[in-house]
Amino acid sequence: MEEQRGVAPSHRWRHGPAGWGRAGDREPHHDRLPWRSTALITVFVLVGTNFGAHGQPQRVPLDGYARVLLLAASVLLLWRRRRPVAVAFGTATAVLLYTGAGYPYGPVLLTVVVGCFSAVAAGHRRAAWAALGLLWAGHALITLWLYQWLPPAGDGAGGVGQEIVVTTWLLAVAAVCELARVRREQWARERAERAQAAQRRADAERLRIARELHDVLAHSISVINVQAGAGLALLDSDPEQARAALTTIKAASKEALGEVRQVLDTLRAPGAAPRAPAPGLDRLAELTDQAAAAGLSVEVEGEPPRLPPGADLAGFRIVQEALTNVVRHSGSRRARVRFEYDGGELRLRVDDDGPPTGADAGGSGNGLAGMRERAAALGGTIEAGPRPDGGFRVLAVLPSRTREDQ
């Protein structure tokens, strides 16, 4: 049922008995048993307990049953990744049996620490706390009441000071486990944030490249389309005009190939400097010449200001796309480009007298959207639509400082 509702199996019973789940619910790295670390812990527990027994002659000497309990508590750690809840309770139970049998105190408590730490790291905090609480309650019961019926013979009741030490030790273990959990979650959040930031940067770069390719190809191919039509119409009647159309097609295609190659070079070598500077409004004359070759007369009013590279490129592409749309969709053979710059704000206006042709020029419909995205990236706006007196107008407002003011 959880899978049908979109809940990952590994998240079921997050604070409960998820450690008893099926093997198919585990993550891939949990299938590897931690042999080396478990072997080291086992050796440390056995050797350390033997060494510590020499300083505790009042306790029950180590025997076969004691070593079985020590091995059981240590070997359980092999499954601390697959079954963290079971291991936490298993190690706590083994240590309680060992302590209740009167055997010497020693590093066997390390198995409980590792087991509970693994449970907390896996997200089973309540299970880890319950295991530590079980160990604390059992130890208090043994030292304060059951000691008189349990070995070693003649053992006295433990004092309050001893229980305070045990309680402090268990609280320290819980605090360390919680600190490790918080740190792991913080690392996970940081990794996720870095991945999201990288994805956003990649998406923004793809969008930028898509806009560049659209603007380059749409303008150049529109010119080529118009000139090819003119060349075909004049091929027999006026070969010289047809030759001029073919020359324009060659020049437009060469320029388009150069700009496309520049955009693709940034994909092949990310971060590398482009071979040629990005186009700007200082190349406005090229746009008017290309438009003239396509049969569109362009009148420019005002002088474009010197702008930072980003705004300069955006202004160039907006004019390019607006003139391309006039060539494609307008019956007018005249267009006006007007620049106004006042108070750090560039107002760029492109007008044609229409009427719209209604013909399908093969466009993608993304031109106006691309212009709006370019303007929005700089904090500007784009207004595009029919004029009350006929024709079409594109008005771009690009807030920017001039280079001299930077």
Summary of the structure (lengths in Angstrom):
residues: 406
radius of gyration: 39.0
end to end distance: 61.4
largest distance: 125.3
contacts: 1237
relative contact order: 0.06
helix: 63%
strand: 9%
